[in-house]
Amino acid sequence: MAGSSHGHTPAAWTGVIIAFIGFCVAGAFMVKAEPLGFWAGMVVVALGGVVGLIMRSMGLGQPKAVEHPANAAARAALGADA
């Protein structure tokens, strides 16, 4: 895991932190037997995922891997793109 940059982006950290806060809120309200607060926490959990995706689309996530031209040409020659 140390050799990859999986999850080491502002988008990933922000999404996970927001989701963690939502998880804590939902857990606290579950213990208090307050369904409305629980579902509000679950909405915050989902919001963390949405924020992470938006940040990724803004360029704050991990860049997409670019295929080496030689590999692309070899795949095209084998007909794997069809």
KOLZADO-895745 format. One record per atom (N, C-alpha, C, O): residue in one letter; x, y, z. Coordinates in steps of 0.2 Angstrom, whole numbers, plus 2048, in hexadecimal, padded with zeros to 3 digits. Layout:
N
AXYZ;...
This chain:
82
M8047FA800;M800800800;M804806800;M80280B7FE;A80A806803;A80F80C803;A81180E7FC;A8138147FB;G8118097F7;G81380B7F1;G80E80E7EC;G8108117E7;S80880E7EE;S8038117EA;S8008187EE;S8018197F4;S7FD81C7EA;S7FA8227ED;S7F28217ED;S7EF8267ED;H7F081B7EF;H7E981A7EF;H7E681D7F5;H7E881C7FB;G7E28227F4;G7DE8257FA;G7E282B7FC;G7DF82F801;H7E882D7FA;H7EC8337FC;H7EA8397F8;H7EF83C7F6;T7E483B7F8;T7E28417F4;T7DD8457F9;T7DA8427FD;P7DD84B7F7;P7D88507FB;P7D184D7FA;P7CD84E7FF;A7CF84B7F4;A7C88487F3;A7C78427F8;A7C18427FB;A7CB83E7F8;A7CA8387FC;A7CA839804;A7C6837808;W7CF83E806;W7CF83F80D;W7C984380F;W7C6842814;T7C684880B;T7C084C80D;T7BA84780D;T7B6848812;G7B9843808;G7B483F808;G7B383A80E;G7AE839811;V7B9837810;V7B9833815;V7B883681C;V7B5834820;I7BB83C81D;I7BA840823;I7B2842824;I7B0841829;I7AF84481E;I7A884681F;I7A483F820;I79F840824;A7A583A81D;A7A283481E;A7A3831825;A79E82F828;F7A9832828;F7AA83082F;F7A6834834;F7A4832839;I7A683B833;I7A283F837;I79B83D837;I79783D83C;G79883B831;G791839830;G790832834;G78B831837;F79582E833;F795828837;F79482983F;F790825842;C79882D841;C79882F848;C79283284A;C78F830850;V78F836846;V788839848;V783834848;V77F83484D;A783830843;A77E82A842;A77F826848;A77982484B;G78582484A;G786820850;G783823856;G78081F85B;A785829857;A78282C85E;A77B82C85E;A77882B863;F77882E858;F77082E859;F76D827859;F76882785B;M771822857;M76E81B857;M76E81985F;M769816861;V77381B862;V77481A869;V76E81D86D;V76B81B872;K76D82486B;K76882886E;K76082686C;K75C82886E;A760821867;A75981F865;A756824861;A750825863;E75982885D;E75682E85A;E75782D852;E75C82E84F;P75282A84F;P752828848;P75382E843;P75782D83E;L751833845;L752839840;L75983B840;L75C83C83B;G75C83B846;G76483D846;G768838843;G76D839840;F766831844;F76982C840;F76982D839;F76E82C836;W76382E836;W76382F82F;W76683582C;W769835827;A76683A831;A76A84082F;A77283F82E;A77584182A;G77483B833;G77B838833;G77D83482C;G782835829;M77883082B;M77982C825;M77983081E;M77C82F819;V77583681E;V77583A819;V77C83E818;V77F83F813;V77F83F81E;V78684281E;V78B83D81B;V78F83F818;V78A83781D;V78E83181A;V78E831813;V79383180F;A788831810;A787832809;A78A838806;A78D838800;L78983D809;L78C844807;L793844806;L796847802;G79784080B;G79E83F80A;G7A083C804;G7A583E801;G79C837802;G79E8347FB;G79D8387F5;G7A18397F1;V79783C7F6;V7968417F0;V79B8467F0;V79D8487EB;V79D8497F6;V7A284E7F6;V7A984B7F3;V7AC84F7EF;G7AB8457F5;G7B18427F2;G7B18427EB;G7B68437E7;L7AB8407E8;L7AA83F7E1;L7AA8467DD;L7AE8467D8;I7A784B7E0;I7A88517DD;I7AF8547DD;I7B18577D8;M7B28537E3;M7B98557E3;M7BE8527DE;M7C28557DB;R7BC84B7DD;R7C08477D8;R7BF84A7D1;R7C484B7CD;S7B984C7D0;S7B784E7C9;S7BA8557C8;S7BB8587C2;M7BC8597CE;M7BF85F7CD;M7C685F7CD;M7CA8647CC;G7C98597CD;G7D08587CC;G7D48577D2;G7DA8577D2;L7D18567D8;L7D48557DE;L7D584E7E0;L7D784D7E6;G7D38497DC;G7D48427DD;G7DA8407DA;G7DE8437D7;Q7DB8397DA;Q7E08367D7;Q7DF8367CF;Q7DA8357CD;P7E58387CB;P7E48387C4;P7E38317C1;P7E582C7C4;K7E08317BC;K7DE82B7B8;K7E58287B5;K7E982C7B3;A7E68227B5;A7EC81F7B2;A7EC8207AB;A7E781E7A8;V7F18227A8;V7F28227A1;V7F581C79E;V7FB81A7A1;E7F2819799;E7F5813796;E7FB815792;E7FB81A78E;H800811792;H80681278E;H804811787;H80080C785;P806815782;P80481477B;P80680D778;P80280B774;A80B80A77A;A80D803778;A8087FE77A;A8067FA776;N8067FF780;N8017FA782;N7FA7FB77E;N7F67F677D;A7F880177D;A7F280377A;A7F2800772;A7EE7FD770;A7F880176F;A7F97FE769;A7F97F7768;A7F67F4764;A7FC7F476D;A7FC7EC76D;A7F47EA76E;A7F27E576B;R7F17ED773;R7EA7EB774;R7E67EC76E;R7E17E876C;A7E77F276A;A7E37F3764;A7E57EE75F;A7E07EC75B;A7EB7EC75E;A7ED7E7759;A7EA7E075B;A7E87DC756;L7E97DE761;L7E57D8763;L7DE7D8762;L7DB7D3763;G7DB7DE762;G7D47DF761;G7D07DF768;G7CA7DD768;A7D47E176D;A7D17E0774;A7CC7E6775;A7C87E677A;D7CC7EB771;D7C87F1772;D7C17F076F;D7BD7F5770;A7C07EB76B;A7BA7EA768;A7B47E976D;A7AE7E876B;
